[in-house]
Amino acid sequence: MDTTSSQGQRRLPKWVIWSVVVLAVLIAFIAAGTVSVISLAPHAQPYLTAVERLQQNPDAISELGTPISAGFPASGHISLTDDSGDAELSFSATGPKGSGTVSFDARRDLGVWRLTRLELEVEGRDVPIDLGADAARLPRLKPLRLE
């Protein structure tokens, strides 16, 4: 294949140009992912609490063994407005005896995060393990009496 132009200058093959373009796009995606992770760092409290509860829960230890490794949140969302917000996230959990997925919901009121649902779904087990949410600590609404 002749890669010289009519004026005698060498041209790069198209595959080299496309390789550089693909590499640039991959670098951009990696940079965007890194910025996303860094921007979520201040709101990592629900995730850190979920990991701590997972690693201390006797049922989770029985199913997965120790040590239990937690993956980074793989799916879900975090929504924030001033001092309030909500999160719905899931992440992988692995141990020497098995693996599973931790799913949790959290609510942020007046700047304080509380877990409203926290459970571990273990592969091969029909019923998820309740890892203990903070629902009892959330303020309960008084029943409305209609007369």
PyRosetta script that sets phi, psi and omega in degrees:
from pyrosetta import init, pose_from_sequence

init()
pose = pose_from_sequence("MDTTSSQGQRRLPKWVIWSVVVLAVLIAFIAAGTVSVISLAPHAQPYLTAVERLQQNPDAISELGTPISAGFPASGHISLTDDSGDAELSFSATGPKGSGTVSFDARRDLGVWRLTRLELEVEGRDVPIDLGADAARLPRLKPLRLE")
pose.set_psi(1, 128.6)
pose.set_omega(1, -179.3)
pose.set_phi(2, -90.0)
pose.set_psi(2, 121.4)
pose.set_omega(2, -178.2)
pose.set_phi(3, -109.3)
pose.set_psi(3, 25.4)
pose.set_omega(3, 177.3)
pose.set_phi(4, -104.1)
pose.set_psi(4, 146.4)
pose.set_omega(4, 179.2)
pose.set_phi(5, -85.5)
pose.set_psi(5, 175.7)
pose.set_omega(5, -179.3)
pose.set_phi(6, -65.4)
pose.set_psi(6, -17.1)
pose.set_omega(6, -179.4)
pose.set_phi(7, -98.5)
pose.set_psi(7, 8.7)
pose.set_omega(7, 176.2)
pose.set_phi(8, 86.8)
pose.set_psi(8, 4.5)
pose.set_omega(8, 179.0)
pose.set_phi(9, -89.5)
pose.set_psi(9, 143.6)
pose.set_omega(9, 178.3)
pose.set_phi(10, -79.8)
pose.set_psi(10, 138.0)
pose.set_omega(10, 175.5)
pose.set_phi(11, -109.7)
pose.set_psi(11, 149.5)
pose.set_omega(11, 176.2)
pose.set_phi(12, -78.3)
pose.set_psi(12, 141.6)
pose.set_omega(12, 175.2)
pose.set_phi(13, -62.0)
pose.set_psi(13, 153.1)
pose.set_omega(13, -177.8)
pose.set_phi(14, -61.0)
pose.set_psi(14, -35.1)
pose.set_omega(14, -178.0)
pose.set_phi(15, -64.5)
pose.set_psi(15, -31.0)
pose.set_omega(15, 177.9)
pose.set_phi(16, -69.2)
pose.set_psi(16, -42.8)
pose.set_omega(16, 179.7)
pose.set_phi(17, -63.3)
pose.set_psi(17, -46.1)
pose.set_omega(17, -179.8)
pose.set_phi(18, -66.1)
pose.set_psi(18, -34.6)
pose.set_omega(18, 177.1)
pose.set_phi(19, -62.0)
pose.set_psi(19, -42.1)
pose.set_omega(19, 178.8)
pose.set_phi(20, -65.6)
pose.set_psi(20, -40.8)
pose.set_omega(20, 179.1)
pose.set_phi(21, -63.6)
pose.set_psi(21, -46.6)
pose.set_omega(21, 179.9)
pose.set_phi(22, -62.3)
pose.set_psi(22, -42.9)
pose.set_omega(22, 178.3)
pose.set_phi(23, -61.0)
pose.set_psi(23, -41.7)
pose.set_omega(23, 178.9)
pose.set_phi(24, -63.9)
pose.set_psi(24, -40.3)
pose.set_omega(24, 179.0)
pose.set_phi(25, -66.0)
pose.set_psi(25, -42.2)
pose.set_omega(25, 177.8)
pose.set_phi(26, -62.0)
pose.set_psi(26, -41.9)
pose.set_omega(26, 177.9)
pose.set_phi(27, -62.3)
pose.set_psi(27, -39.6)
pose.set_omega(27, 179.0)
pose.set_phi(28, -64.0)
pose.set_psi(28, -42.4)
pose.set_omega(28, 178.4)
pose.set_phi(29, -64.1)
pose.set_psi(29, -42.6)
pose.set_omega(29, 178.9)
pose.set_phi(30, -63.4)
pose.set_psi(30, -42.2)
pose.set_omega(30, 178.2)
pose.set_phi(31, -63.2)
pose.set_psi(31, -42.1)
pose.set_omega(31, 179.3)
pose.set_phi(32, -64.6)
pose.set_psi(32, -40.3)
pose.set_omega(32, 177.7)
pose.set_phi(33, -63.9)
pose.set_psi(33, -40.5)
pose.set_omega(33, 178.5)
pose.set_phi(34, -63.8)
pose.set_psi(34, -43.4)
pose.set_omega(34, 178.3)
pose.set_phi(35, -63.1)
pose.set_psi(35, -39.5)
pose.set_omega(35, 178.9)
pose.set_phi(36, -62.2)
pose.set_psi(36, -45.3)
pose.set_omega(36, -179.8)
pose.set_phi(37, -63.0)
pose.set_psi(37, -44.5)
pose.set_omega(37, -179.9)
pose.set_phi(38, -63.7)
pose.set_psi(38, -38.5)
pose.set_omega(38, -178.9)
pose.set_phi(39, -70.9)
pose.set_psi(39, -24.6)
pose.set_omega(39, 178.6)
pose.set_phi(40, -84.5)
pose.set_psi(40, -11.8)
pose.set_omega(40, -175.6)
pose.set_phi(41, -51.8)
pose.set_psi(41, -44.3)
pose.set_omega(41, -179.7)
pose.set_phi(42, -65.1)
pose.set_psi(42, -18.7)
pose.set_omega(42, -177.0)
pose.set_phi(43, -106.4)
pose.set_psi(43, 21.9)
pose.set_omega(43, -176.2)
pose.set_phi(44, -81.4)
pose.set_psi(44, -4.0)
pose.set_omega(44, -176.0)
pose.set_phi(45, -55.1)
pose.set_psi(45, -45.6)
pose.set_omega(45, 179.7)
pose.set_phi(46, -61.4)
pose.set_psi(46, -40.0)
pose.set_omega(46, 178.6)
pose.set_phi(47, -63.7)
pose.set_psi(47, -46.5)
pose.set_omega(47, -179.6)
pose.set_phi(48, -62.6)
pose.set_psi(48, -39.3)
pose.set_omega(48, 177.5)
pose.set_phi(49, -65.8)
pose.set_psi(49, -41.7)
pose.set_omega(49, 179.0)
pose.set_phi(50, -62.4)
pose.set_psi(50, -42.2)
pose.set_omega(50, 178.7)
pose.set_phi(51, -63.5)
pose.set_psi(51, -43.7)
pose.set_omega(51, 179.8)
pose.set_phi(52, -61.7)
pose.set_psi(52, -45.2)
pose.set_omega(52, 179.2)
pose.set_phi(53, -63.7)
pose.set_psi(53, -41.0)
pose.set_omega(53, 178.3)
pose.set_phi(54, -58.2)
pose.set_psi(54, -49.3)
pose.set_omega(54, -174.7)
pose.set_phi(55, -72.1)
pose.set_psi(55, -15.8)
pose.set_omega(55, 179.6)
pose.set_phi(56, -104.0)
pose.set_psi(56, -8.1)
pose.set_omega(56, -175.1)
pose.set_phi(57, -78.2)
pose.set_psi(57, 124.0)
pose.set_omega(57, -178.1)
pose.set_phi(58, -59.4)
pose.set_psi(58, -37.6)
pose.set_omega(58, 179.7)
pose.set_phi(59, -68.1)
pose.set_psi(59, -39.9)
pose.set_omega(59, 178.2)
pose.set_phi(60, -65.7)
pose.set_psi(60, -41.4)
pose.set_omega(60, 178.7)
pose.set_phi(61, -63.6)
pose.set_psi(61, -40.5)
pose.set_omega(61, 179.7)
pose.set_phi(62, -63.0)
pose.set_psi(62, -40.5)
pose.set_omega(62, -177.6)
pose.set_phi(63, -78.9)
pose.set_psi(63, -41.7)
pose.set_omega(63, -173.2)
pose.set_phi(64, -99.8)
pose.set_psi(64, -23.2)
pose.set_omega(64, -173.8)
pose.set_phi(65, 83.7)
pose.set_psi(65, -179.3)
pose.set_omega(65, 177.3)
pose.set_phi(66, -127.9)
pose.set_psi(66, 147.5)
pose.set_omega(66, -0.1)
pose.set_phi(67, -78.0)
pose.set_psi(67, 153.4)
pose.set_omega(67, 176.1)
pose.set_phi(68, -100.5)
pose.set_psi(68, 126.5)
pose.set_omega(68, 177.8)
pose.set_phi(69, -103.4)
pose.set_psi(69, 134.9)
pose.set_omega(69, 179.4)
pose.set_phi(70, -107.3)
pose.set_psi(70, 133.9)
pose.set_omega(70, 176.0)
pose.set_phi(71, -84.4)
pose.set_psi(71, 168.6)
pose.set_omega(71, 176.8)
pose.set_phi(72, -72.2)
pose.set_psi(72, 147.3)
pose.set_omega(72, 179.6)
pose.set_phi(73, -50.5)
pose.set_psi(73, 121.4)
pose.set_omega(73, -174.9)
pose.set_phi(74, -93.1)
pose.set_psi(74, -28.9)
pose.set_omega(74, -179.1)
pose.set_phi(75, -149.2)
pose.set_psi(75, 160.3)
pose.set_omega(75, 178.2)
pose.set_phi(76, 127.4)
pose.set_psi(76, -163.6)
pose.set_omega(76, -179.6)
pose.set_phi(77, -151.5)
pose.set_psi(77, 158.0)
pose.set_omega(77, 171.6)
pose.set_phi(78, -130.0)
pose.set_psi(78, 130.0)
pose.set_omega(78, 179.3)
pose.set_phi(79, -124.7)
pose.set_psi(79, 125.0)
pose.set_omega(79, -177.6)
pose.set_phi(80, -127.1)
pose.set_psi(80, 141.0)
pose.set_omega(80, 172.7)
pose.set_phi(81, -141.1)
pose.set_psi(81, 108.3)
pose.set_omega(81, -177.5)
pose.set_phi(82, 53.1)
pose.set_psi(82, -118.3)
pose.set_omega(82, -178.0)
pose.set_phi(83, -95.6)
pose.set_psi(83, 11.0)
pose.set_omega(83, 179.9)
pose.set_phi(84, -126.3)
pose.set_psi(84, 165.8)
pose.set_omega(84, 178.4)
pose.set_phi(85, 168.0)
pose.set_psi(85, -178.8)
pose.set_omega(85, 176.2)
pose.set_phi(86, -147.8)
pose.set_psi(86, 158.5)
pose.set_omega(86, 179.9)
pose.set_phi(87, -141.4)
pose.set_psi(87, 144.2)
pose.set_omega(87, 174.3)
pose.set_phi(88, -138.3)
pose.set_psi(88, 106.1)
pose.set_omega(88, -173.2)
pose.set_phi(89, -134.1)
pose.set_psi(89, 160.8)
pose.set_omega(89, 172.5)
pose.set_phi(90, -143.0)
pose.set_psi(90, 152.8)
pose.set_omega(90, 178.7)
pose.set_phi(91, -150.9)
pose.set_psi(91, 160.1)
pose.set_omega(91, -179.2)
pose.set_phi(92, -80.8)
pose.set_psi(92, 153.4)
pose.set_omega(92, 176.4)
pose.set_phi(93, -137.5)
pose.set_psi(93, 128.2)
pose.set_omega(93, -179.3)
pose.set_phi(94, -132.6)
pose.set_psi(94, 147.4)
pose.set_omega(94, 175.7)
pose.set_phi(95, -144.5)
pose.set_psi(95, 177.9)
pose.set_omega(95, -177.8)
pose.set_phi(96, -65.6)
pose.set_psi(96, -22.4)
pose.set_omega(96, -177.4)
pose.set_phi(97, -100.2)
pose.set_psi(97, -13.5)
pose.set_omega(97, -177.4)
pose.set_phi(98, 177.2)
pose.set_psi(98, -174.9)
pose.set_omega(98, 178.5)
pose.set_phi(99, -146.2)
pose.set_psi(99, 164.8)
pose.set_omega(99, -179.4)
pose.set_phi(100, -168.3)
pose.set_psi(100, -168.8)
pose.set_omega(100, -179.7)
pose.set_phi(101, -128.2)
pose.set_psi(101, 129.1)
pose.set_omega(101, 175.7)
pose.set_phi(102, -96.4)
pose.set_psi(102, 129.2)
pose.set_omega(102, 176.8)
pose.set_phi(103, -122.3)
pose.set_psi(103, 139.6)
pose.set_omega(103, 178.1)
pose.set_phi(104, -149.6)
pose.set_psi(104, 153.8)
pose.set_omega(104, 172.2)
pose.set_phi(105, -117.9)
pose.set_psi(105, 143.0)
pose.set_omega(105, 179.1)
pose.set_phi(106, -140.2)
pose.set_psi(106, 152.7)
pose.set_omega(106, 177.7)
pose.set_phi(107, -127.7)
pose.set_psi(107, 140.3)
pose.set_omega(107, 177.9)
pose.set_phi(108, -113.6)
pose.set_psi(108, 118.3)
pose.set_omega(108, 177.4)
pose.set_phi(109, -126.0)
pose.set_psi(109, 128.8)
pose.set_omega(109, -179.6)
pose.set_phi(110, 52.6)
pose.set_psi(110, 37.3)
pose.set_omega(110, 176.2)
pose.set_phi(111, 82.8)
pose.set_psi(111, 0.5)
pose.set_omega(111, -177.9)
pose.set_phi(112, -110.7)
pose.set_psi(112, 125.1)
pose.set_omega(112, 177.5)
pose.set_phi(113, -83.4)
pose.set_psi(113, 139.8)
pose.set_omega(113, 174.1)
pose.set_phi(114, -135.6)
pose.set_psi(114, 134.9)
pose.set_omega(114, 176.6)
pose.set_phi(115, -80.2)
pose.set_psi(115, 129.7)
pose.set_omega(115, 178.7)
pose.set_phi(116, -104.2)
pose.set_psi(116, -18.4)
pose.set_omega(116, 174.7)
pose.set_phi(117, -151.8)
pose.set_psi(117, 135.4)
pose.set_omega(117, 179.2)
pose.set_phi(118, -151.3)
pose.set_psi(118, 111.3)
pose.set_omega(118, -177.6)
pose.set_phi(119, -144.2)
pose.set_psi(119, 153.9)
pose.set_omega(119, 179.8)
pose.set_phi(120, -114.1)
pose.set_psi(120, 121.7)
pose.set_omega(120, 173.5)
pose.set_phi(121, -99.8)
pose.set_psi(121, 116.5)
pose.set_omega(121, -177.8)
pose.set_phi(122, -99.2)
pose.set_psi(122, 134.9)
pose.set_omega(122, 178.0)
pose.set_phi(123, -59.6)
pose.set_psi(123, 129.8)
pose.set_omega(123, 179.9)
pose.set_phi(124, 89.4)
pose.set_psi(124, -0.6)
pose.set_omega(124, 179.9)
pose.set_phi(125, -115.4)
pose.set_psi(125, 133.4)
pose.set_omega(125, -175.6)
pose.set_phi(126, -75.5)
pose.set_psi(126, -35.9)
pose.set_omega(126, -173.8)
pose.set_phi(127, -108.8)
pose.set_psi(127, 130.1)
pose.set_omega(127, 177.6)
pose.set_phi(128, -67.7)
pose.set_psi(128, 155.9)
pose.set_omega(128, 177.6)
pose.set_phi(129, -91.8)
pose.set_psi(129, 125.0)
pose.set_omega(129, 176.6)
pose.set_phi(130, -78.1)
pose.set_psi(130, 117.3)
pose.set_omega(130, -178.4)
pose.set_phi(131, -90.7)
pose.set_psi(131, 3.2)
pose.set_omega(131, 175.1)
pose.set_phi(132, 89.1)
pose.set_psi(132, 91.6)
pose.set_omega(132, 176.7)
pose.set_phi(133, -82.3)
pose.set_psi(133, 169.7)
pose.set_omega(133, 179.7)
pose.set_phi(134, -91.4)
pose.set_psi(134, 16.8)
pose.set_omega(134, -172.7)
pose.set_phi(135, -54.3)
pose.set_psi(135, -33.4)
pose.set_omega(135, -179.1)
pose.set_phi(136, -65.9)
pose.set_psi(136, -23.8)
pose.set_omega(136, -178.4)
pose.set_phi(137, -85.4)
pose.set_psi(137, -13.6)
pose.set_omega(137, 179.3)
pose.set_phi(138, -71.8)
pose.set_psi(138, 143.3)
pose.set_omega(138, 179.0)
pose.set_phi(139, -63.9)
pose.set_psi(139, 135.0)
pose.set_omega(139, 178.7)
pose.set_phi(140, -94.4)
pose.set_psi(140, 142.6)
pose.set_omega(140, 177.4)
pose.set_phi(141, -78.6)
pose.set_psi(141, 140.5)
pose.set_omega(141, 176.9)
pose.set_phi(142, -74.0)
pose.set_psi(142, 141.3)
pose.set_omega(142, 179.3)
pose.set_phi(143, -62.9)
pose.set_psi(143, 141.2)
pose.set_omega(143, 178.9)
pose.set_phi(144, -86.4)
pose.set_psi(144, 123.0)
pose.set_omega(144, 179.4)
pose.set_phi(145, -101.1)
pose.set_psi(145, 122.7)
pose.set_omega(145, 176.3)
pose.set_phi(146, -101.0)
pose.set_psi(146, 127.4)
pose.set_omega(146, -179.8)
pose.set_phi(147, -118.8)
pose.dump_pdb("model.pdb")
